[in-house]
């Protein structure tokens, strides 16, 4: 049964691809088409993505500074 399930790392990769390729693009487009409805959500998504990206960058710099391989 477990062989039929996707691995967590594969699910993560597929989720990130789906979010980046489809959801973000859709929200940005809809924010231009109907700003009243979509602009706040698109802005929040962008802020969360930027914040997460910054945390990942910091984590990589910290590991390198500590002498660990990234």
mmCIF file as gemmi writes it, N, C-alpha and C atoms, coordinates in Angstrom:
data_model
loop_
_atom_site.group_PDB
_atom_site.id
_atom_site.type_symbol
_atom_site.label_atom_id
_atom_site.label_alt_id
_atom_site.label_comp_id
_atom_site.label_asym_id
_atom_site.label_entity_id
_atom_site.label_seq_id
_atom_site.pdbx_PDB_ins_code
_atom_site.Cartn_x
_atom_site.Cartn_y
_atom_site.Cartn_z
_atom_site.occupancy
_atom_site.B_iso_or_equiv
_atom_site.pdbx_formal_charge
_atom_site.auth_seq_id
_atom_site.auth_asym_id
_atom_site.pdbx_PDB_model_num
ATOM 1 N N . UNK Axp A 1 ? 0.801 -1.212 0 1 0 ? 1 A 1
ATOM 2 C CA . UNK Axp A 1 ? 0 0 0 1 0 ? 1 A 1
ATOM 3 C C . UNK Axp A 1 ? 0.839 1.269 0 1 0 ? 1 A 1
ATOM 4 N N . UNK Axp A 2 ? 1.901 1.316 0.801 1 0 ? 2 A 1
ATOM 5 C CA . UNK Axp A 2 ? 2.715 2.515 0.893 1 0 ? 2 A 1
ATOM 6 C C . UNK Axp A 2 ? 3.438 2.819 -0.414 1 0 ? 2 A 1
ATOM 7 N N . UNK Axp A 3 ? 3.659 1.803 -1.238 1 0 ? 3 A 1
ATOM 8 C CA . UNK Axp A 3 ? 4.348 2.018 -2.504 1 0 ? 3 A 1
ATOM 9 C C . UNK Axp A 3 ? 3.519 2.875 -3.448 1 0 ? 3 A 1
ATOM 10 N N . UNK Axp A 4 ? 2.21 2.897 -3.263 1 0 ? 4 A 1
ATOM 11 C CA . UNK Axp A 4 ? 1.327 3.685 -4.117 1 0 ? 4 A 1
ATOM 12 C C . UNK Axp A 4 ? 1.305 5.171 -3.747 1 0 ? 4 A 1
ATOM 13 N N . UNK Axp A 5 ? 1.826 5.493 -2.576 1 0 ? 5 A 1
ATOM 14 C CA . UNK Axp A 5 ? 1.807 6.877 -2.101 1 0 ? 5 A 1
ATOM 15 C C . UNK Axp A 5 ? 3.059 7.618 -2.551 1 0 ? 5 A 1
ATOM 16 N N . UNK Axp A 6 ? 2.891 8.887 -2.862 1 0 ? 6 A 1
ATOM 17 C CA . UNK Axp A 6 ? 4.033 9.728 -3.228 1 0 ? 6 A 1
ATOM 18 C C . UNK Axp A 6 ? 4.824 10.076 -1.972 1 0 ? 6 A 1
ATOM 19 N N . UNK Axp A 7 ? 6.117 10.225 -2.13 1 0 ? 7 A 1
ATOM 20 C CA . UNK Axp A 7 ? 6.964 10.59 -0.992 1 0 ? 7 A 1
ATOM 21 C C . UNK Axp A 7 ? 6.697 12.048 -0.598 1 0 ? 7 A 1
ATOM 22 N N . UNK Axp A 8 ? 6.942 12.37 0.66 1 0 ? 8 A 1
ATOM 23 C CA . UNK Axp A 8 ? 6.742 13.759 1.097 1 0 ? 8 A 1
ATOM 24 C C . UNK Axp A 8 ? 7.574 14.761 0.292 1 0 ? 8 A 1
ATOM 25 N N . UNK Axp A 9 ? 8.795 14.4 -0.057 1 0 ? 9 A 1
ATOM 26 C CA . UNK Axp A 9 ? 9.628 15.334 -0.817 1 0 ? 9 A 1
ATOM 27 C C . UNK Axp A 9 ? 9.072 15.556 -2.221 1 0 ? 9 A 1
ATOM 28 N N . UNK Axp A 10 ? 8.503 14.511 -2.815 1 0 ? 10 A 1
ATOM 29 C CA . UNK Axp A 10 ? 7.89 14.667 -4.136 1 0 ? 10 A 1
ATOM 30 C C . UNK Axp A 10 ? 6.631 15.528 -4.037 1 0 ? 10 A 1
ATOM 31 N N . UNK Axp A 11 ? 5.83 15.317 -3.005 1 0 ? 11 A 1
ATOM 32 C CA . UNK Axp A 11 ? 4.628 16.124 -2.797 1 0 ? 11 A 1
ATOM 33 C C . UNK Axp A 11 ? 4.986 17.591 -2.567 1 0 ? 11 A 1
ATOM 34 N N . UNK Axp A 12 ? 6.053 17.838 -1.805 1 0 ? 12 A 1
ATOM 35 C CA . UNK Axp A 12 ? 6.499 19.214 -1.563 1 0 ? 12 A 1
ATOM 36 C C . UNK Axp A 12 ? 6.897 19.879 -2.881 1 0 ? 12 A 1
ATOM 37 N N . UNK Axp A 13 ? 7.684 19.173 -3.676 1 0 ? 13 A 1
ATOM 38 C CA . UNK Axp A 13 ? 8.138 19.732 -4.953 1 0 ? 13 A 1
ATOM 39 C C . UNK Axp A 13 ? 6.95 20.032 -5.866 1 0 ? 13 A 1
ATOM 40 N N . UNK Axp A 14 ? 5.998 19.119 -5.947 1 0 ? 14 A 1
ATOM 41 C CA . UNK Axp A 14 ? 4.812 19.319 -6.783 1 0 ? 14 A 1
ATOM 42 C C . UNK Axp A 14 ? 3.97 20.48 -6.266 1 0 ? 14 A 1
ATOM 43 N N . UNK Axp A 15 ? 3.859 20.595 -4.946 1 0 ? 15 A 1
ATOM 44 C CA . UNK Axp A 15 ? 3.08 21.693 -4.349 1 0 ? 15 A 1
ATOM 45 C C . UNK Axp A 15 ? 3.712 23.046 -4.643 1 0 ? 15 A 1
ATOM 46 N N . UNK Axp A 16 ? 5.015 23.13 -4.497 1 0 ? 16 A 1
ATOM 47 C CA . UNK Axp A 16 ? 5.712 24.388 -4.772 1 0 ? 16 A 1
ATOM 48 C C . UNK Axp A 16 ? 5.562 24.765 -6.236 1 0 ? 16 A 1
ATOM 49 N N . UNK Axp A 17 ? 5.699 23.785 -7.117 1 0 ? 17 A 1
ATOM 50 C CA . UNK Axp A 17 ? 5.538 24.043 -8.547 1 0 ? 17 A 1
ATOM 51 C C . UNK Axp A 17 ? 4.128 24.537 -8.847 1 0 ? 17 A 1
ATOM 52 N N . UNK Axp A 18 ? 3.136 23.899 -8.278 1 0 ? 18 A 1
ATOM 53 C CA . UNK Axp A 18 ? 1.744 24.289 -8.497 1 0 ? 18 A 1
ATOM 54 C C . UNK Axp A 18 ? 1.482 25.706 -7.998 1 0 ? 18 A 1
ATOM 55 N N . UNK Axp A 19 ? 1.986 26.003 -6.82 1 0 ? 19 A 1
ATOM 56 C CA . UNK Axp A 19 ? 1.796 27.341 -6.253 1 0 ? 19 A 1
ATOM 57 C C . UNK Axp A 19 ? 2.485 28.396 -7.119 1 0 ? 19 A 1
ATOM 58 N N . UNK Axp A 20 ? 3.756 28.158 -7.45 1 0 ? 20 A 1
ATOM 59 C CA . UNK Axp A 20 ? 4.519 29.149 -8.22 1 0 ? 20 A 1
ATOM 60 C C . UNK Axp A 20 ? 4.016 29.305 -9.648 1 0 ? 20 A 1
ATOM 61 N N . UNK Axp A 21 ? 3.702 28.207 -10.304 1 0 ? 21 A 1
ATOM 62 C CA . UNK Axp A 21 ? 3.321 28.27 -11.714 1 0 ? 21 A 1
ATOM 63 C C . UNK Axp A 21 ? 1.868 28.66 -11.938 1 0 ? 21 A 1
ATOM 64 N N . UNK Axp A 22 ? 1.013 28.309 -11.02 1 0 ? 22 A 1
ATOM 65 C CA . UNK Axp A 22 ? -0.409 28.527 -11.258 1 0 ? 22 A 1
ATOM 66 C C . UNK Axp A 22 ? -1.069 29.504 -10.294 1 0 ? 22 A 1
ATOM 67 N N . UNK Axp A 23 ? -0.987 29.242 -9.019 1 0 ? 23 A 1
ATOM 68 C CA . UNK Axp A 23 ? -1.724 30.05 -8.05 1 0 ? 23 A 1
ATOM 69 C C . UNK Axp A 23 ? -1.218 31.491 -7.989 1 0 ? 23 A 1
ATOM 70 N N . UNK Axp A 24 ? 0.084 31.677 -7.913 1 0 ? 24 A 1
ATOM 71 C CA . UNK Axp A 24 ? 0.63 33.034 -7.823 1 0 ? 24 A 1
ATOM 72 C C . UNK Axp A 24 ? 0.306 33.818 -9.093 1 0 ? 24 A 1
ATOM 73 N N . UNK Axp A 25 ? 0.502 33.186 -10.228 1 0 ? 25 A 1
ATOM 74 C CA . UNK Axp A 25 ? 0.189 33.856 -11.503 1 0 ? 25 A 1
ATOM 75 C C . UNK Axp A 25 ? -1.292 34.222 -11.581 1 0 ? 25 A 1
ATOM 76 N N . UNK Axp A 26 ? -2.132 33.291 -11.183 1 0 ? 26 A 1
ATOM 77 C CA . UNK Axp A 26 ? -3.579 33.537 -11.209 1 0 ? 26 A 1
ATOM 78 C C . UNK Axp A 26 ? -3.942 34.706 -10.303 1 0 ? 26 A 1
ATOM 79 N N . UNK Axp A 27 ? -3.412 34.694 -9.079 1 0 ? 27 A 1
ATOM 80 C CA . UNK Axp A 27 ? -3.751 35.757 -8.132 1 0 ? 27 A 1
ATOM 81 C C . UNK Axp A 27 ? -3.249 37.114 -8.621 1 0 ? 27 A 1
ATOM 82 N N . UNK Axp A 28 ? -2.06 37.154 -9.198 1 0 ? 28 A 1
ATOM 83 C CA . UNK Axp A 28 ? -1.537 38.419 -9.718 1 0 ? 28 A 1
ATOM 84 C C . UNK Axp A 28 ? -2.394 38.933 -10.865 1 0 ? 28 A 1
ATOM 85 N N . UNK Axp A 29 ? -2.821 38.049 -11.726 1 0 ? 29 A 1
ATOM 86 C CA . UNK Axp A 29 ? -3.693 38.44 -12.846 1 0 ? 29 A 1
ATOM 87 C C . UNK Axp A 29 ? -5.032 38.936 -12.328 1 0 ? 29 A 1
ATOM 88 N N . UNK Axp A 30 ? -5.621 38.194 -11.411 1 0 ? 30 A 1
ATOM 89 C CA . UNK Axp A 30 ? -6.933 38.578 -10.886 1 0 ? 30 A 1
ATOM 90 C C . UNK Axp A 30 ? -6.853 39.886 -10.091 1 0 ? 30 A 1
ATOM 91 N N . UNK Axp A 31 ? -5.714 40.145 -9.45 1 0 ? 31 A 1
ATOM 92 C CA . UNK Axp A 31 ? -5.546 41.408 -8.721 1 0 ? 31 A 1
ATOM 93 C C . UNK Axp A 31 ? -5.565 42.586 -9.686 1 0 ? 31 A 1
ATOM 94 N N . UNK Axp A 32 ? -5.113 42.369 -10.91 1 0 ? 32 A 1
ATOM 95 C CA . UNK Axp A 32 ? -5.16 43.427 -11.927 1 0 ? 32 A 1
ATOM 96 C C . UNK Axp A 32 ? -6.562 43.566 -12.512 1 0 ? 32 A 1
ATOM 97 N N . UNK Axp A 33 ? -7.258 42.438 -12.664 1 0 ? 33 A 1
ATOM 98 C CA . UNK Axp A 33 ? -8.599 42.438 -13.252 1 0 ? 33 A 1
ATOM 99 C C . UNK Axp A 33 ? -9.63 42.988 -12.276 1 0 ? 33 A 1
ATOM 100 N N . UNK Axp A 34 ? -9.555 42.542 -11.022 1 0 ? 34 A 1
ATOM 101 C CA . UNK Axp A 34 ? -10.538 42.929 -10.005 1 0 ? 34 A 1
ATOM 102 C C . UNK Axp A 34 ? -9.811 43.23 -8.691 1 0 ? 34 A 1
ATOM 103 N N . UNK Axp A 35 ? -9.152 44.376 -8.609 1 0 ? 35 A 1
ATOM 104 C CA . UNK Axp A 35 ? -8.344 44.695 -7.429 1 0 ? 35 A 1
ATOM 105 C C . UNK Axp A 35 ? -9.126 44.668 -6.111 1 0 ? 35 A 1
ATOM 106 N N . UNK Axp A 36 ? -10.359 45.094 -6.143 1 0 ? 36 A 1
ATOM 107 C CA . UNK Axp A 36 ? -11.151 45.136 -4.915 1 0 ? 36 A 1
ATOM 108 C C . UNK Axp A 36 ? -11.255 43.764 -4.264 1 0 ? 36 A 1
ATOM 109 N N . UNK Axp A 37 ? -11.411 42.747 -5.064 1 0 ? 37 A 1
ATOM 110 C CA . UNK Axp A 37 ? -11.6 41.392 -4.557 1 0 ? 37 A 1
ATOM 111 C C . UNK Axp A 37 ? -10.284 40.672 -4.286 1 0 ? 37 A 1
ATOM 112 N N . UNK Axp A 38 ? -9.287 40.833 -5.149 1 0 ? 38 A 1
ATOM 113 C CA . UNK Axp A 38 ? -8.112 39.972 -5.112 1 0 ? 38 A 1
ATOM 114 C C . UNK Axp A 38 ? -6.812 40.633 -4.643 1 0 ? 38 A 1
ATOM 115 N N . UNK Axp A 39 ? -6.735 41.95 -4.66 1 0 ? 39 A 1
ATOM 116 C CA . UNK Axp A 39 ? -5.466 42.619 -4.39 1 0 ? 39 A 1
ATOM 117 C C . UNK Axp A 39 ? -4.902 42.307 -2.997 1 0 ? 39 A 1
ATOM 118 N N . UNK Axp A 40 ? -5.732 42.335 -1.989 1 0 ? 40 A 1
ATOM 119 C CA . UNK Axp A 40 ? -5.26 42.088 -0.619 1 0 ? 40 A 1
ATOM 120 C C . UNK Axp A 40 ? -4.717 40.668 -0.475 1 0 ? 40 A 1
ATOM 121 N N . UNK Axp A 41 ? -5.407 39.697 -1.049 1 0 ? 41 A 1
ATOM 122 C CA . UNK Axp A 41 ? -4.957 38.31 -0.967 1 0 ? 41 A 1
ATOM 123 C C . UNK Axp A 41 ? -3.658 38.114 -1.733 1 0 ? 41 A 1
ATOM 124 N N . UNK Axp A 42 ? -3.556 38.678 -2.918 1 0 ? 42 A 1
ATOM 125 C CA . UNK Axp A 42 ? -2.334 38.57 -3.722 1 0 ? 42 A 1
ATOM 126 C C . UNK Axp A 42 ? -1.159 39.213 -2.982 1 0 ? 42 A 1
ATOM 127 N N . UNK Axp A 43 ? -1.401 40.352 -2.349 1 0 ? 43 A 1
ATOM 128 C CA . UNK Axp A 43 ? -0.35 41.04 -1.601 1 0 ? 43 A 1
ATOM 129 C C . UNK Axp A 43 ? 0.091 40.205 -0.403 1 0 ? 43 A 1
ATOM 130 N N . UNK Axp A 44 ? -0.853 39.624 0.307 1 0 ? 44 A 1
ATOM 131 C CA . UNK Axp A 44 ? -0.541 38.776 1.454 1 0 ? 44 A 1
ATOM 132 C C . UNK Axp A 44 ? 0.276 37.563 1.019 1 0 ? 44 A 1
ATOM 133 N N . UNK Axp A 45 ? -0.118 36.941 -0.079 1 0 ? 45 A 1
ATOM 134 C CA . UNK Axp A 45 ? 0.628 35.792 -0.593 1 0 ? 45 A 1
ATOM 135 C C . UNK Axp A 45 ? 2.057 36.19 -0.936 1 0 ? 45 A 1
ATOM 136 N N . UNK Axp A 46 ? 2.228 37.311 -1.59 1 0 ? 46 A 1
ATOM 137 C CA . UNK Axp A 46 ? 3.567 37.781 -1.967 1 0 ? 46 A 1
ATOM 138 C C . UNK Axp A 46 ? 4.417 38.04 -0.729 1 0 ? 46 A 1
ATOM 139 N N . UNK Axp A 47 ? 3.825 38.644 0.293 1 0 ? 47 A 1
ATOM 140 C CA . UNK Axp A 47 ? 4.559 38.921 1.531 1 0 ? 47 A 1
ATOM 141 C C . UNK Axp A 47 ? 4.973 37.629 2.225 1 0 ? 47 A 1
ATOM 142 N N . UNK Axp A 48 ? 4.074 36.653 2.279 1 0 ? 48 A 1
ATOM 143 C CA . UNK Axp A 48 ? 4.402 35.372 2.912 1 0 ? 48 A 1
ATOM 144 C C . UNK Axp A 48 ? 5.506 34.64 2.155 1 0 ? 48 A 1
ATOM 145 N N . UNK Axp A 49 ? 5.443 34.667 0.848 1 0 ? 49 A 1
ATOM 146 C CA . UNK Axp A 49 ? 6.473 34.021 0.032 1 0 ? 49 A 1
ATOM 147 C C . UNK Axp A 49 ? 7.811 34.718 0.234 1 0 ? 49 A 1
ATOM 148 N N . UNK Axp A 50 ? 7.814 36.049 0.214 1 0 ? 50 A 1
ATOM 149 C CA . UNK Axp A 50 ? 9.056 36.795 0.426 1 0 ? 50 A 1
ATOM 150 C C . UNK Axp A 50 ? 9.652 36.518 1.807 1 0 ? 50 A 1
ATOM 151 N N . UNK Axp A 51 ? 8.797 36.482 2.814 1 0 ? 51 A 1
ATOM 152 C CA . UNK Axp A 51 ? 9.256 36.217 4.18 1 0 ? 51 A 1
ATOM 153 C C . UNK Axp A 51 ? 9.869 34.819 4.276 1 0 ? 51 A 1
ATOM 154 N N . UNK Axp A 52 ? 9.203 33.843 3.687 1 0 ? 52 A 1
ATOM 155 C CA . UNK Axp A 52 ? 9.714 32.481 3.716 1 0 ? 52 A 1
ATOM 156 C C . UNK Axp A 52 ? 11.033 32.367 2.959 1 0 ? 52 A 1
ATOM 157 N N . UNK Axp A 53 ? 11.118 33.008 1.802 1 0 ? 53 A 1
ATOM 158 C CA . UNK Axp A 53 ? 12.354 32.986 1.027 1 0 ? 53 A 1
ATOM 159 C C . UNK Axp A 53 ? 13.505 33.6 1.812 1 0 ? 53 A 1
ATOM 160 N N . UNK Axp A 54 ? 13.24 34.674 2.523 1 0 ? 54 A 1
ATOM 161 C CA . UNK Axp A 54 ? 14.273 35.321 3.334 1 0 ? 54 A 1
ATOM 162 C C . UNK Axp A 54 ? 14.734 34.399 4.459 1 0 ? 54 A 1
ATOM 163 N N . UNK Axp A 55 ? 13.8 33.697 5.096 1 0 ? 55 A 1
ATOM 164 C CA . UNK Axp A 55 ? 14.164 32.759 6.159 1 0 ? 55 A 1
ATOM 165 C C . UNK Axp A 55 ? 15.034 31.628 5.615 1 0 ? 55 A 1
ATOM 166 N N . UNK Axp A 56 ? 14.717 31.139 4.448 1 0 ? 56 A 1
ATOM 167 C CA . UNK Axp A 56 ? 15.508 30.073 3.836 1 0 ? 56 A 1
ATOM 168 C C . UNK Axp A 56 ? 16.908 30.58 3.514 1 0 ? 56 A 1
ATOM 169 N N . UNK Axp A 57 ? 17.016 31.793 2.968 1 0 ? 57 A 1
ATOM 170 C CA . UNK Axp A 57 ? 18.335 32.365 2.657 1 0 ? 57 A 1
ATOM 171 C C . UNK Axp A 57 ? 19.171 32.508 3.917 1 0 ? 57 A 1
ATOM 172 N N . UNK Axp A 58 ? 18.553 32.983 4.991 1 0 ? 58 A 1
ATOM 173 C CA . UNK Axp A 58 ? 19.284 33.147 6.252 1 0 ? 58 A 1
ATOM 174 C C . UNK Axp A 58 ? 19.757 31.809 6.794 1 0 ? 58 A 1
ATOM 175 N N . UNK Axp A 59 ? 18.913 30.806 6.701 1 0 ? 59 A 1
ATOM 176 C CA . UNK Axp A 59 ? 19.249 29.476 7.196 1 0 ? 59 A 1
ATOM 177 C C . UNK Axp A 59 ? 20.462 28.94 6.437 1 0 ? 59 A 1
ATOM 178 N N . UNK Axp A 60 ? 20.496 29.129 5.126 1 0 ? 60 A 1
ATOM 179 C CA . UNK Axp A 60 ? 21.631 28.664 4.328 1 0 ? 60 A 1
ATOM 180 C C . UNK Axp A 60 ? 22.904 29.402 4.72 1 0 ? 60 A 1
ATOM 181 N N . UNK Axp A 61 ? 22.825 30.721 4.917 1 0 ? 61 A 1
ATOM 182 C CA . UNK Axp A 61 ? 23.994 31.507 5.302 1 0 ? 61 A 1
ATOM 183 C C . UNK Axp A 61 ? 24.499 31.075 6.667 1 0 ? 61 A 1
ATOM 184 N N . UNK Axp A 62 ? 23.597 30.772 7.593 1 0 ? 62 A 1
ATOM 185 C CA . UNK Axp A 62 ? 23.978 30.347 8.943 1 0 ? 62 A 1
ATOM 186 C C . UNK Axp A 62 ? 24.708 29.015 8.887 1 0 ? 62 A 1
ATOM 187 N N . UNK Axp A 63 ? 24.221 28.076 8.089 1 0 ? 63 A 1
ATOM 188 C CA . UNK Axp A 63 ? 24.876 26.768 7.984 1 0 ? 63 A 1
ATOM 189 C C . UNK Axp A 63 ? 26.267 26.914 7.393 1 0 ? 63 A 1
ATOM 190 N N . UNK Axp A 64 ? 26.424 27.755 6.394 1 0 ? 64 A 1
ATOM 191 C CA . UNK Axp A 64 ? 27.727 27.97 5.788 1 0 ? 64 A 1
ATOM 192 C C . UNK Axp A 64 ? 28.673 28.622 6.794 1 0 ? 64 A 1
ATOM 193 N N . UNK Axp A 65 ? 28.177 29.572 7.533 1 0 ? 65 A 1
ATOM 194 C CA . UNK Axp A 65 ? 28.989 30.265 8.528 1 0 ? 65 A 1
ATOM 195 C C . UNK Axp A 65 ? 29.446 29.315 9.644 1 0 ? 65 A 1
ATOM 196 N N . UNK Axp A 66 ? 28.607 28.32 9.963 1 0 ? 66 A 1
ATOM 197 C CA . UNK Axp A 66 ? 28.944 27.356 10.995 1 0 ? 66 A 1
ATOM 198 C C . UNK Axp A 66 ? 29.866 26.249 10.483 1 0 ? 66 A 1
ATOM 199 N N . UNK Axp A 67 ? 30.174 26.287 9.191 1 0 ? 67 A 1
ATOM 200 C CA . UNK Axp A 67 ? 31.059 25.282 8.614 1 0 ? 67 A 1
ATOM 201 C C . UNK Axp A 67 ? 30.351 24.04 8.113 1 0 ? 67 A 1
ATOM 202 N N . UNK Axp A 68 ? 29.044 24.039 8.108 1 0 ? 68 A 1
ATOM 203 C CA . UNK Axp A 68 ? 28.282 22.9 7.616 1 0 ? 68 A 1
ATOM 204 C C . UNK Axp A 68 ? 28.103 23.013 6.105 1 0 ? 68 A 1
ATOM 205 N N . UNK Axp A 69 ? 27.925 21.888 5.474 1 0 ? 69 A 1
ATOM 206 C CA . UNK Axp A 69 ? 27.611 21.874 4.064 1 0 ? 69 A 1
ATOM 207 C C . UNK Axp A 69 ? 26.139 22.19 3.866 1 0 ? 69 A 1
ATOM 208 N N . UNK Axp A 70 ? 25.838 22.946 2.865 1 0 ? 70 A 1
ATOM 209 C CA . UNK Axp A 70 ? 24.45 23.312 2.573 1 0 ? 70 A 1
ATOM 210 C C . UNK Axp A 70 ? 23.857 22.289 1.655 1 0 ? 70 A 1
